[in-house]
């Protein structure tokens, strides 16, 4: 199946990704989505890329390039989702490889992401794609 991967930068492109993002982040409110993405792009170096096939957004990845003392320069994937009806077509793998190549071109040495403990299917995919379980992620709700 033919597809393209591109960045969502315009309001129209960002809006087209909402349905896919909503599968992963059901708490998001559509009326606030474009504004939130644009704010994250401006202030947090957030990039939103999507895979487009057969006239539809089938998968997306939100990520950022960062640097830390622990990891050096790295890419952190905030969001990675393939809409259920488009799974097992290689779209997730294509998007993960695209983000990896993008990061390598920007001198990143590592790729990082967190995944909820309940997302067993995603974990099987990440392990199959040779990502390692490298740490625990802890949180504390402040409000």
N, C-alpha and C positions, 0 to 999 in steps of 0.2 A: 504494500500500500504506500502510495506517495504521500509525503508529509513535508512540512517546513517547520523550522524552529526559529522564532524571532522574539525580540523584546517587546513587551507591552509598555509603551510610553505615552501614547495619546489616550484621551478619555475613552474613546471608542474601543481601543485595544484593551485597556484595563477592564472596562465594563464587560467585554466579551469573555474575560477569564473568571468572572464571579461564580458562575455555576460550578465550574471545576473546583475553585477554591472553597466553595461552600460545602462540598463533600468532605473536605478535610477539616474545615473550620466552621462548623454549623452555627456558631455563636455570632458570626459576622452579620452586619446589617447592610443590605444592598445599597441603601441611600447614603451610607457613609463610606462605602468601599473605595471609590475612586479617590476621595479626599485622603483617606488613610494611606493608600498605596503611594500617592504623590508625596505626602508628608514623609513617609519612610524613605522614599527615593531621595528626597532633598536632604534629610537630616541623618539618615542611617546608612547611606550607601546601598540601599536595598535595590536589587535588580529582580525583575519579574519576566521570566521567559516562558513561552508557551509553545506547545506542539499543536499544529493546525493540520487537519487531514479531513478530506471529504466535507469541506465547508464548516467544520466544527473545531472548537478547542477541545482536544482529547486529553491533554495532560499539561501540567505546568510545574514550574519550579521557581520559588522565591529564594534568593540567596544574596550573600554579601561577601566581598573580599575584605579581610581584616588582618591584623597582625597582633600577635601576643608574645610575651616572653616564653610561654609554655610551648607554643606550636610554631613560632615564626610567622611567616606570611601564609595564610590559609584561606580557603573558601568555606563558608558555613552555610549549609542549606537549611533555611527556615521551613520551607514548604516544598513538598514533592508529592504530587498526586496524579494518578491516571484515573479518569472517570471509569467506573466499574465496567460499563459495556464495552470499553476499548482496551481492557486489560488483556494480557497474554498475546499482544500483537507486536511486542518489542518497543512500544512507545516509552515506557518507563526507563528501559535500558538506554534507548537513544537519547533521552533527555538527560539522564545521569552522565552519560559519556560526553554530551555537548557541554554541560556545566564543567565537567572535569577538564576538557580541552580548553575552555574559556579561561579557567583558573590557571592552568599550566602556562598559557600564553602570557599571563600576568605574573609569572614567577611564583606562584603558590606551590608549596611543597606538600600540603596535606588538604584533605577534604574531611569536613566534620558535619555531623547532623545528629539530632536527638530524635527519638521515636518513642511514642507512648507505649507503655508496657503491654497494653491491650491490643496493639496492632500486629498480631502474629503473622499475617500475610505479608505485611511490609517487611518484617524482620527476615522472613524466608527470602524475600527478594534481595534485601541488602546483603545477607550472607552469601547468596548465590553470586552477587556482583562483587564479592571479595572485600566487603567492608568488614572491619573487625569491631567487636564490642570492646571499647577501650576504657570506659569509665562509667560510673554512676552519675546521674544528674540529680541534684537535690534542689528543692525549692521551699520557700516559706512565703505564704501569702501575707502581705503587709497591710491590707485594708479590709 
